[in-house]
Amino acid sequence: MTVLMGQDLPLERPDATGRAALFVPTAAIKGDVLEAVRMGAAIVGYGNHDRTLTIYYESNRFNEANLVKWEQKARKAFERLAENLPTVSKMISKPENFEQVGYISNKGILIRRMEKLRNWLEKSDALDTGPASETIDFAPPPPPKKIVAE
């Protein structure tokens, strides 16, 4: 089985201005890995020099209202990855468990293989949470409020 990774698969942890890869599980994913990641999860990560992948994932395990859509989950996982925040929702995996479908940065998402993402979400019974297009732009954070002394 051939697993497709982008020729420009990010090979180190991105900072806040960098980008990471978006992944979906392959048909050959090991059962224990899939059980940890959970169905319908958004999976982001990067390649390591030893040919493994470091992935962070978000499956909205606790049913938070702000993590209903797949792209919201992807953004949350990317923020944890870029800021190296402590989490149990990460792992180092063999590349045959996942295939790359696009990229994510603090500016948005670019999906290169929408059919693979839709297949993953359909298999997870979460197709309605998927993105409507291949590109998703993130709104910039609001500017800091100006403090006016009275």
NORGI-V11166 format. One record per residue. N is the residue number from 1. SS is DSSP state (helix for helix, strand for strand, loop for the rest). PHI is phi in degrees with one decimal (999 if undefined). PSI is psi as a letter, one per 30 degrees, with the letter a starting at -180 (* if undefined). Layout:
[[N/SS/PHI/PSI] [N/SS/PHI/PSI]]
//
This chain:
[[1/loop/999/k] [2/loop/-97.5/k] [3/loop/-104.9/k] [4/loop/-92.0/k] [5/loop/-118.2/k] [6/loop/-64.5/k] [7/loop/-64.6/f] [8/loop/-110.7/h] [9/loop/-57.0/k] [10/loop/-56.1/k] [11/loop/-111.2/g] [12/loop/-159.9/l] [13/loop/-58.2/k] [14/loop/-75.6/l] [15/loop/-90.4/a] [16/loop/-62.9/f] [17/loop/-102.7/g] [18/loop/-88.8/a] [19/strand/-134.4/l] [20/strand/-125.8/l] [21/strand/-88.4/l] [22/strand/-103.6/k] [23/strand/-127.3/l] [24/strand/-130.7/l] [25/strand/-66.4/k] [26/loop/-89.0/l] [27/loop/-66.7/f] [28/loop/-91.5/g] [29/loop/-61.9/k] [30/loop/-70.8/k] [31/helix/-57.4/e] [32/helix/-68.9/e] [33/helix/-69.1/e] [34/helix/-63.3/e] [35/helix/-63.7/e] [36/helix/-70.2/e] [37/helix/-72.0/e] [38/loop/80.0/k] [39/loop/-64.3/k] [40/loop/81.3/g] [41/loop/-69.1/l] [42/strand/-90.9/k] [43/strand/-124.7/k] [44/strand/-124.7/l] [45/strand/172.9/a] [46/strand/-153.3/l] [47/strand/-85.6/k] [48/loop/-104.2/l] [49/loop/-68.5/f] [50/loop/-90.7/g] [51/loop/69.2/g] [52/strand/-103.9/l] [53/strand/-116.1/k] [54/strand/-102.3/k] [55/strand/-124.1/k] [56/strand/-120.5/k] [57/strand/-138.5/l] [58/strand/-138.2/k] [59/loop/-119.5/g] [60/loop/55.5/h] [61/loop/-57.7/e] [62/loop/-103.9/g] [63/loop/53.3/h] [64/loop/-72.4/k] [65/helix/-65.3/f] [66/helix/-88.8/g] [67/helix/-127.1/h] [68/loop/-80.3/e] [69/loop/-80.1/k] [70/helix/-58.5/e] [71/helix/-66.2/f] [72/helix/-67.4/e] [73/helix/-65.3/e] [74/helix/-61.6/e] [75/helix/-64.3/e] [76/helix/-63.7/e] [77/helix/-63.9/e] [78/helix/-65.4/e] [79/helix/-61.3/e] [80/helix/-62.6/e] [81/helix/-64.0/e] [82/helix/-65.7/e] [83/helix/-93.2/g] [84/loop/53.0/h] [85/loop/-77.0/k] [86/loop/-67.4/k] [87/loop/-162.4/l] [88/loop/-92.4/f] [89/loop/-91.1/h] [90/strand/-151.4/l] [91/strand/-164.3/l] [92/strand/-106.3/k] [93/strand/-134.1/l] [94/strand/-71.3/k] [95/helix/-66.2/f] [96/helix/-71.2/f] [97/helix/-81.0/f] [98/strand/-137.8/l] [99/strand/-128.2/k] [100/strand/-78.9/k] [101/strand/-120.4/f] [102/strand/173.2/a] [103/strand/-137.3/l] [104/strand/-139.7/k] [105/strand/-141.4/a] [106/loop/-72.5/f] [107/loop/-93.6/f] [108/strand/160.8/a] [109/strand/-122.6/k] [110/strand/-125.9/j] [111/strand/-100.8/k] [112/loop/-94.0/f] [113/loop/-132.3/i] [114/helix/-59.8/e] [115/helix/-63.1/e] [116/helix/-68.8/e] [117/helix/-64.4/e] [118/helix/-62.0/e] [119/helix/-61.2/e] [120/helix/-62.8/e] [121/helix/-68.8/e] [122/helix/-66.0/e] [123/helix/-61.2/e] [124/loop/-87.7/g] [125/loop/57.4/h] [126/loop/-136.0/g] [127/helix/-60.0/e] [128/helix/-68.8/f] [129/helix/-91.4/f] [130/loop/-72.7/l] [131/loop/-72.6/l] [132/loop/-84.7/f] [133/loop/-140.6/l] [134/loop/-73.6/f] [135/strand/-119.6/k] [136/strand/-129.5/j] [137/strand/-92.7/k] [138/loop/-89.6/k] [139/loop/-70.3/k] [140/loop/-65.5/l] [141/loop/-65.2/l] [142/loop/-64.6/l] [143/loop/-66.3/l] [144/loop/-63.2/k] [145/loop/-72.4/k] [146/loop/-79.8/k] [147/loop/-93.4/k] [148/loop/-110.2/k] [149/loop/-79.4/k] [150/loop/-95.8/*]]
//
